[in-house]
């Protein structure tokens, strides 16, 4: 293996050692925790795809998968988070293959907007509200680059600008994501008319995929704004003064994902596979809450139709008192993808649903356009 591949993997693994994993006592102490919510319909439909995720949607699980963008991809997703609460996530992603087919890489841009819906304003004197409402929101920008270093190895990195808060208190910061994917290709032996073993032919797709990624690594966030100021009279003073309070820094919700998947080809004896069944397994190490283990399955037919489902487990997830998440762990979804034009372009519609133990679950709708191919 080339030394640059070894160096890339070594840097990523060493970086994960700096992240404190799975400390539920620190739950609720991080800032920008909305970064832990998957806004994409495809990958959230089975909750595990660190090893095999592709395109700009890989910005959540493993940015290395963006290297598989063949030409141009544009995608928009809308997540109605916890139906009935008014919370939502709107995500726009764009990726473009740059350079030549063999040596070039992929540039990507992700814009993520989170909104809480209207929250009534209450005070000590008016705990019942009646003073109007406010909204917590976040607008994040991610700029990414990924590259295939060989037929089997790809790597990528993304820098994210995070800005979140309310109208009079806000925090901004920088976060870094990085990841590596490894895949083994399917091959078969073709026989000639005499029955002799002929040329080895590479089949479409990879059977085994593995990936590792780190997310949300960066300096602490610190909130500031007029909302942290108040007017009062000092103990030894006579005139009112404006006092500005300083906010202590809060850590980003760092995370490590390790996952793999295996493709079962259902059309045996053929070089062109129409049906695929993929089994995926994922381990997520969280720095501020419980670690998670996810298992999922996806059925695909000719890449035109995909049906998926999965379960994500964490400690006490089934205990209504001790659980630290609103999700029950069950999720599912599907994709319908249609070819358009004659240059391998396609239009896809994605949907996923995540079950919750309160409210009405999470619906995520997505639309994507793949323009052409560099093959």
N, C-alpha and C positions, 0 to 999 in steps of 0.2 A: 504494500500500500504506500502511496506517495506520502512524503513527510508532511505536506500541508494538510492532508486529511487527518493524520494523527494529531497534529497541532490543534486543529479546529475542535476535534472531539475532546482533547485534553483540557483546553481552555474552558469548554462548556461544562465538563464534569467538575473541574476545580471550582468554577463559579457557583455551582449548586451547593458545594460544601459550606459556603459562606452564609447560606440561608437557614435560619432556624426553622425547623419543620414541626408542624402539628402541635401547637401549644394552645389548647382551648381556653386556658386561663386568660389569654390575651385577646379573646374574641371581643369585637366591638371597639378595640383600641386603635385600629388602623384607619387611615384616611382613604378616600377614593375607592371604597369597597365595591362600587359598581363595576370596576374593572374585572371582577370575578364572575360576572354574569355573561354567559354566552349569548351574543346578539344574533347569531346566524342560525338559519332554519335547518340546514342540512346536518351539521355536526351536532346540534342540540337535540336532533331527533333520535340519536342513539347514544349521545353522551360520551363517546370515546372514539378518537380518530387521530391521536398524536402521531402515529406512524404513517397513516395513509392519506391525511387530509391534503387537498390540492387547491390551487387557485388563491385568490385574495381572501377567501374564507379561512384560510389557514392562519390568519392573523390572530385568532384566538388560541388555538391549541398548539400550533407549531409553525412559525413563520417560514421554516425551510420548505414547506409544501408549496409555497407560491412559485418556486422555481419551475413547477410543472405547467405554468401558464404558457400555452403554445404561441399565442399572438397577443390578443387584446381581450380583456374581460372587464365587464361592468356589472355591478350587482348592487341591489338595494334591498334591505330587509327592514321590516317593521315588527317589533316585539311588543305585544300588549302584556306587560308584566303584571302578574297577579290581578287577573281580570276583576274589574269592579273597583280597583283602588285609584285608577287614573294614571298610574305609572306606565311609562312607555320608553322604548329605546328605538331610535331611528339610526340606521347605519348605512353608509354609502361607501362602497369600495371600488377601486379601479386599479388594474394591473396591466402592464405593458412589457412585452418581451423586447429587449434592446440588444443591439449587436447581432452577429451572425448566429445561425441556428445552433452550432456546436459549441461556440466559445462565449456567447453572450449570456446575460443575466436577465432578471426581471425586476422592474421598479414597480412599487405599489404605493397607493395612498388610501388611507382609511379615515373617515370622518364619523365619529360616534357621538350622538346627542341623546342624553338621558334626561327625562323630566319626571318629577314626582306627582304632577297634578296639583290641584289647589289644596292647601293646608290651612285651616282656620287659624287666625291669630288670636292667641289668648294671653292674658296677663294675670298677675296675682289679684288685681282688683276686678277683672272681668274674666273669670275662668270659663265662662260659657261662650266666649267669642263675641261675635257681633262687630268686630273691628276690621273686617276684611279678611284677606287670605294672602299667603305667600307661596312661593314655588322654589323647591330645590332643583337645580339643574346642573348639568355638566356637559361640556363640549370638549371632546378630545380629538387630536389630530395625530395620525401615525404615518410616518414615512419609512418605507421598507425597501430592502434589497435582498434578493435571493438568487442562488446560482447552483446549477448542476455541476459538481466537480468531476463526476464520472457518470457512467450509466447507472450506478447504484447509489451514489452518495450526493446529497444536496444539503446546503446550509443557508441560513439567512439571519438577518438582524433587522429589528425595527426600533426606531426612536419615537416616543409618544410625548406630546405636549398635553398635560392634564390640567384642566381648569374647572373647578367645581365650587358651588356655594349657593347662597341666596343673594337677594338684591343688595344687601349692605355688608355682607361678610363673604369673602372669597379666598380661595387658595389656588396657586398654580405651581406646577412642577414638571419635571422630566422623568420619564421612565424608559427602560430599555428591555426589549425582549430579544431572545436569541434561540436558535434551535438547529438540530441536525436530523436528517432522515436517511435511512438506509433501506434499500429494497433489493430483493433477489429476483431475477427474471425467470420466467418459465421458458423451457426449451424442450424440443422433442426431436426425434430422429425420423427423417423421411426415408422411405424405401422406394427403390426404383421398380421397374416391371419385373425384374428377376428376383425380387425379394431381398436384394442386398441393401445393407444399411448405407444410406446416402448422406447428403449434406444436412448438417444440424441447422434447424430453422428456429428462429426466435419467435415465440408466440406473443400476441398482444397482451400487455399487462404484467404485473408482478404478482407473485404468489405470496411472498412473505415480506412484511414491511415492519420497520422498527423506527421509533423516534424518541428524542428527548429534547425538552425545551425548558427554559427558565423565563419567567414573566415578571414584569413590574418591579424591576430592580432599579433603584435610584435614591436620590437624597430625600430627606423628610419634607413633608408639606407643612407649611405654616400659614394659618389663616390670619387675615387682617381686613380692616375696613371700618366704616363708621358704626357698624353694629356692635363693635367692641369698645365704643366710647360712651361716656355718660357725663352728665353735668351734676356737680355736687359741691357742697361747701366743706372744705377741710375742717378737721376738729379745732384747729387753732386759727381758722381764717374767718373772714367776714363776707367775702364776695364769692359767688359761684365760679367754679372753674371746670373746664372740660378735661376729663381724665381718660386717657387711652390705655386700655389693657393690652398686654402682650399675650399672644397665644403660644403655647408650647408646641413644638413640632410633633407631627404624627407620622408614623412609618407608612410606607406603601405596602399593600397586601401582596408580598412576594409569593411566588408559587413555582413549583417544579412539576412538570408532567413527564411521565415515562409510559410509553404505550407501544403496542404492536398489534398487527392484524394478519390474518391469513385468508386468502381467496380460495374457496372451493369451486373449481370449474365443473359445472353440471352437465356440459355437453362433451362427454368423453369421446375420444377418437376423432376429434375434429381440430383443425388448426385455428379455426375462427370460432371463438366462444360467444354464445348468445346469452347464456344464463350464468350468473355468478352469485355465490353466497359467501359473504365475508363475515368472519367472526373477529371481533375486536376486544381488546382488554387494555385498561388504562389505570394508572396509579397517579394520584394527584397529592402532592405534599404541600399543605398550606402553612404559612408562617404564623397565622393568627387564628386559626380555627382547626376543626378536625380534618384529618386526612381522608381521602376518598378513594374508593375502588369502583371502577365502572366496567361493565360488560355490555356489549351490544352486538347486534346482528343486522346485516343489510342484504337484501335481495335485489339484484339488478338484472334487467332484461335489455340487452342491446344498448345499454346506456340511455335508453328512452324512458324507462320507468324504473324507479327505485323505491323500495318499501323498507323501512327501518324501525327498530325499536331497541330499547336498552333499559338498564337499571344501574343507578349509581348509589352505592352504599357508603355511609359514614356512621360512626359510633352514635348510638341512641337515636337513629333516624326514625325508628318506629315507635319511640316513646313520646307521647304528646306533651309530656312535662319536661323531659330532659333534652329533647332535640334542639339543636342550634340552627336549624334551617327550616324554611317553610316548605321545601320540596319533599315529596315522598320518595323520590328516586326513580319513579317510572317515567318514561318518555317514549314518544313515537313520532313518526312522520313519513312523508313520501315526497318524491320528486317526479315531475313529468317534464321531459326535455324533448324538444322538437327541432329537427334540422331546418335551417332556412338558407336559401340560396344554394350555390354549387361549390362553395369554397370552404366547406366543413364548418360553417357558422351554425349557431344553435341558439334557441331561446328556451329557458327553463323556468318553471314555477316550482317553488319549494314551500313546504309547510311542516311545522312541528308543533307538538303539544307536550308540555311538561306538567305533571300532576303536582298539586300542592295540597297540604293538609288544611289550609284555610283559603278563603277567597275562591276564585273560579279558575285556577290554573293559569298557565302562560301559553298564549297563542303567538306563533311567529310565522310571518308570511314573507316570502322572498321572491324576487324576480332577477334573473341574470341573463346577460347576453354575452356570448362568446363569438368574437368576430374573427373569422378566418382561422388559419393554422399555419404555423411555420414549418410543418413537416414537408 
